[in-house]
Amino acid sequence: MDLQFWTWIIVGITFAIYIGIAIWTRAGSTKEFYVAGGGVSPLANGLATAADWMSAASFLSMAGIISFSGYDGSVYLMGWTGGYVLLALLLAPYLRKFGKFTVPDFIGDRYYSNIARSVAVFCALLVSFTYVAGQMRGVGLVFSRFLEVDINTGVIIGMIIVLFYAVLGGMKGITYTQVAQYCVLIFAYMVPAIFISIQMTGNPIPQLGFGGMDENGVYLLDKLDGLHRDLGFASYTSGGKSTLDIFFITAALMLGTAGLPHVIVRFFTVKKVSDARKSAGWALLFIAILYTTAPAIAVFSRTNLIETVSNKEIDKLPDWFKNWEKTGLISLEDKNADGKVQYFSDTSKNELTVDKDIMVLANPEIANLPNWVIALVAAGGLAAALSTAAGLLLVISSSVSHDLIKKMINPKISEKNELIAARLSAVVAVCVAGYFGINPPDFVAATVALAFGLAAASFFPAIVLGIFDKRMNKEGAIVGMVFGILFMLFYMMKFKFDWFGGGTEKDWWFGISPEGFGTVAMFANFITSIVISKFTPPPPIKVQKIVENIRIPSDAGNATH
Amino acid sequence: MESFKKKYWKINLKYLSILLSIWFLVSFVFGILLVDELNTIRIGGFKLGFWFAQQGSIYVFVILIFVYVLLMNRLDKKFGFDK
């Protein structure tokens, strides 16, 4: 059976499952809409968090990025997992004890100020919108490659599906569809990885396989380092970025992970404080399965690619090469007209350009795996993109209906009307996200990675200080957040969009890239907050009592308004 | 009661500082700062520094969270905060 047939079947079945779950788990109250009723088991929440977390970027792009950057790609591996340690130890249990619906809820109540709440709403919307646009684009890309529909049609199909279960089910619907989506995406990721690991090293466990030997008894990583040297690339296992920049980028990704609202709210859905800790553990375990496999796939596909194409005759290249050439993601130009592929680091001699994003998608074809495996990868990519998009859309809609309308504009709104407002804002958010998916502004690609810097610079210090520093007051927190996020935006706009005089890599402050600058902005936020709080009055006794209370796990009660 | 709660919080902070030091050590120290030194040591096909950066640190992160879960569950029980 051909690939397209398989893809329609597998994607169709998974979509039917998601819609079925959405109908079965409709939300009947705001509590169900915002926090799934607050009774999700730690294991289910761990699965849902993992799917929520792993986006189109993790599933489709990460292995490819590592494949082309070798050791430098470690920033994503450590950065996007290490943040969970911070979440589990410094944030999740206390925020669950606090027992509200959203992150701006915590900021607004802890800092007894609607200004603080508004700043938090603004940051939450900024971070979530930059992130969600990339997801819708990912959905469109998968559709266009595997189902041969136009990218825009793909985005619209994705919008309709997300609209259906996010609007109908709210957090409750999203949670249980995410559980299903995790199963789909991890299966889709592991099956080709295991096949290829067996093919290349004889070891079925990819995590061990990429430290193994090929059929000639040469260690795979040594072989790849050798191939890289021959072609003039930086050695695979040592990379090219400066140690300082690697350090700062890793830290920014970790701190940002711990400050992303759509991840934090997942911990509001469990019953008690100990469940919040436990589900962070489950979540990281499920994420780690994919994240420890990704570097193995990176090595397999890099070696495979070089061996299949480098110095081979162009007429004899395999079919997958021609298939992907049609999408424009691989391109070849026989510069010296010798009829062979020259693949070099040196751009004047290099004839081959490969887009990083196709490594995961093309991998099963490169390894000659059956069509159903390739179709499975398409369904997995869609699951990853849709689950993250849904989580982000929920943050956006609850920021509007709960934090803006209920808490600030019209506190007397009835439960029923708030639920309607939540659903309407979800609809609007889906449409805006879809619009950005169809007309991606230039800054989307640049800002998705920077969303982490923004989250690290704004939320992380405000939340951690709110829990660990009883003396922290509204003046310190507000100025800290505003300064942190503006500082980050300034650096990002200067070096990414060429504003404020622009600049190139050699103008970076201390050689820190915009991706790593979130760490600097976060420290700036911490220091500003602490200094200002020393010179301004302490928070009211009532607020200090709240802080004492969230430090003790018992009597967490239910999440309430 | 107040000093009782303070004692609980102090022990929690002690756990946090130990576990976060390990977190920092395996990722930032082993995986980044000392990566070249550790790369001179080999385990099978892996250079050790590279292995920590792309595999080892992640395994340790998972273990750290579950250790924290166990420690805190025990502490909650001891202080009667597990209800």
Interface residues (C-beta under 8 A of the other chain):
Chain A: I66 Y71 G73 S74 L77 M78 T81 G82 Y84 V85 L86 A88 L89 L90 P93 Q207 F210 G211 G212 M213 Y219 L220 L221 D222 T237 S238 T243 I246 F247 T250 A251 M254 S274 R277 K278 A280 G281 L284 L285 A288 Y291 T292 P295 E548 R551 I552 P553 S554 D555
Chain B: K5 Y8 W9 N12 L16 L19 L20 W23 S27 F28 G31 I32 L33 V35 D36 N39 I43 G44 G45 F46 K47 F50 W51 A53 Q54 Q55 S57 I58 Y59 F61 V62 L64 I65 F66 Y68 V69 M72 N73 D76 G80 F81 D82 K83
